[in-house]
Amino acid sequence: MLPENVYFNHHVFGMLTKKQTLRFLEIHTKYHLKIVNDILKKQRIF
């Protein structure tokens, strides 16, 4: 477990707290999963 006072330096958003980083990772991961799902849907042939 990381302490609460750690930071992640994002190249666009700057310094993010642990809480902000976890939220960013959640949103970012969902975004990429949607892209993957969209690609897979387009590849299905029925």
N, C-alpha and C positions, 0 to 999 in steps of 0.2 A: 504494500500500500504506500502510495506517495503522500507526503505531508501536504497539508492544505496550502502552505505558502510557497509552492513551487510554481514556476511559470514556463510557458512554451512560447518561443519567439516565432510567430508566423510571419512569412515574408510579405503578406499583404495586410493582415489585421494587427500586426505588432504583437506586443506582449499579451498573452492570454493567461488568465488564472486557471487553476486546475478545473474548476467548475465550468468555465468558458470553453476550455479545451475539450472536456468530455462532451459538452453540448455540440461543439463544432464537429467532433468526430462522429457523433450520432447522425447529424444532418448530412454530413459529407458521405458517410457510408450508405445511408438511404438513397442519396442521389445516385451514387454509382450502381447500387443494386437495381434501381429503376432502369438505368441505361442498359444493364445486362439483361434484365427481363424483357425490355422492349426489343432488343436484338434477338433474343431467343424466340419471342413471339413471331417476329417477321420471318424467321427461318423455318417455322413449322409449316408443313404442307399437308392439307387435309383433302 
